[in-house]
Amino acid sequence: MCGIAVAIDWPDAEAVVRQLVDGILHRGDITDPIFSPRPNSAMCTRRLRIVDAENAIQPQLSPDGRIAVAFNGEIYNYLELRRELRELGAIFKTESDTEVIACALQAWGPPALGKFVGMFAFVAIDMVTGEFLAARDTFGVKPLYVIQSPSGFLFCSEMRPLLEAVEVGDVMLLPPGYMLARNACVPFKTALGIPTLAPLPGDARSLDALLSEAVRSRLPLGLPVATMFSGGIDSTLIAHYARRFRPEMPGYFVGGEDAPDYRYAAAYADRTGFDLRCVPFDAGSERVFSLIDDVVEITESFEPNLIRGAVCSLAVSEKIHRDGFRVALCGEGADELFCGYPPLEIAFQDDFTVGQALRNECLGLMHRISLQRVDRCSMRYQLETREPFLDPSIVNFALNADPSAHVGNVGGRIVGKRLLREIYNLYPDELPALIRDRTKVPFGEGAGLDATPEGSSWKLRFNEAFG
């Protein structure tokens, strides 16, 4: 997990890249040396040291020394790819996933992108020809922005450094699931399959096994891990699976004992002995309101839904970082995939085709709202946050499941996440029915932000300012 800056055929490339990196120092704990693969080109990474911390200095080179890669993210199946590449004769100098990307591009070219399971944004430069390939993961978990001039390209992991470095030029966002070369910007084949024409019923035990493996694969080797925990259906499942492998793992809850979500979080902790750590959060305090300007700058967004959740995300990320963690897990993606939002519940109940279209729209917006919030807030405090629900196996399962797998009846109410709720029935001694049967509550609301329409401190403040 890092921040990257790359200049290709750009005047004063090294100086410009140095300025860009100065704007993303918060994204890592060490700045790797600036590398100049060709005239008027430069690459640099502000690196958060996680995988092969001491040796994974970027850029990493392909075995033939021709391809240089600057990479932001994590490839969760890099060990499997490494073994496959070794069988083809590749020789590795480090244990890093960045080197696996460089080697895979040498061996397979652009089709290598379809083999990567993870979150990624990278730029690879062919040091012989000057050609390059930039790519971003399917859901856009990791950001990548670019300014194009008549002759060159300038890349960075965040927008603001580009705006401050270049007086003229439009900052463009590389779309999720796309690769960019000098003369083309096209989608690439991913690890996601094409939904079946005949949806499959699905079952809780199959989903249980897939989720367990998705969580396991995202646990960092040799490092402690935490989880962002709200006591919701999704974050409780993430904690449940992660603690199979890391029983000491703590969960961080935003708010105090008076927060609406606390009784759910406490129910799981009381039943299992989970290390529940509360992050103080007074929704109506001056401190929270004073954060709004900072949150807009940090998240690089004015989207109200993003800003409201980001106030909470920023608080929990800071606390996890101060407790010494570099990696955390979260439950992002479950609501979009398994119909956790009321509009999706209604759509899937009434018309499957309409439900699918609405779900696709929700998934397509994640990179501009929830995932942008997670990336900017966690990386502001040098924290890598991983999303097990976005594993290709889980996504393919959800996209191929018929409505009966998503929408069910709880106490006479039509609710989503039917199979996720049924997983709770497999572990009645560990997963409280209280959480299984709860309705969806937005992150901020569960922490005490706008807990009721009448008592909304945000609305009251707005009315005072503009009423």
C-alpha positions, 0 to 999 in steps of 0.5 A: 500500500503506497502512493505513487507518482510517475512522469512520462515524457514530461519536462523536469520529470524528477522535480515534478515527481518530487513535488507530487510525492511531497503531497502524498507523504501521509500515504506511507512511512518511507520514500523510495529513491526517485528512479529515472527509467528514460530521459524526461521520465521519473518514478517514485513511491511513498511506501507503506512497508507491509509485504517484504518491508525491507527489500520491496523498494520501488520501482521493482524490475522484471527479470530481464530488467526492462519493465519498471513498476510503481505500484499502490495496493496489494495482490492477495494471490501473489504467492500463487502467481510467484510459484507459477512464474517460477515454473516458467523460469522466473528468478525473483530477487525479493519477496514483494508482490510488486516484483510479481507484477513486473515479472507477470507483465514480462511473461504474459503482457496485459493479460496478466491483469486478469490473473491479479486478485487484489486492489491495485493501481500501478504504472509500468514503463518499458525502459527500452521502448518508452511505452507504458501500461497503467491499470486500476483494479476492477472496483477502483479500491485504489485510486489513480489520476492522470494529466495528459499533455500533447507529449506526456503523462503525469500520474499520482495517487491523489488529485491535489498534488497534480493540481498543485504541480501543473498550472494547466491541464485537466486531472482525469481519473483512470476508470476502475477495471481499465488499462491505459497505454499511450494510444489507448484506454480500454477495459481489461479482462478481470477475475470476475466471471460473466453472470449466468443466464439462469441465476443459482439458488446459492446456499449459506454453507458455500458462502460461509466457506468462500468468506472464510477464505477471502478473509484469510487471504487478506490477513497480513503475514507477520503483522498484526491486524485490526478490524473496523467493527460496527456490530453490523451483519457485515463487520461481525462476519469479518471479525468472526472469520478473522478471529479463526486465524487471529484470535487476538485481533481487536475491533474498533467501534466508533462511538460510546455506550450511548451510540445506537450500534453499541448494544450490537457490538457489545453483544458479540464481544460479550459472547465471544470475548472479542477485544472491543475498543471504542473510539470516542465520538461526540456527534454534536461536538464542535470538534466533529463539526470542525473536522468537516473542512479537513474531511473535504480536503482529505477525501477530495470530495464534496459528496455529502454521503462520503463526507458524513461517513468520512468523519467517522472513518477518519476517527477510527483510522487515526485510532487504529494507526496510533495503536500501532496497526498498519493493516485493517479489515472492513465490510465494504461491498456487502451492502451493494452485493447482497442487497443491504440497502432498502432500494435494493431490497425493494428492487430485488423483491419486485423485479429481478432485472431491475434489481440487477441493474440497480445493483450494478449501478451501486457497485459502479459508484463505490469507487467515488463514494465508499471506497474513496472514503476508505482509501483517503481516510485510512491512508491519511494515517498510513493504514491499509484497509482491506475489503474481503467482500470484494474478493472475486469469489464472493462477487461472482457468488453474489452476481450469480445468485437468484433473488431468493438468495438475497431477499428474505422475510424477517418478522414479517419484513422484507429484508436483504442479505438473506444468505449472510443472515443464514450464516449466523444460524450456522454459528449460534454460539458465536454470532448473536441473533440480535445482529442477524435480525437487525436492519441496515443502519448507515455507519455514521448514524450507528455511531450517533450521527443523525441517530434520529431525524428530530435529533439530528445535530447536523440538521440543527447546525445547518438550520442555524447557519442557513435558516 
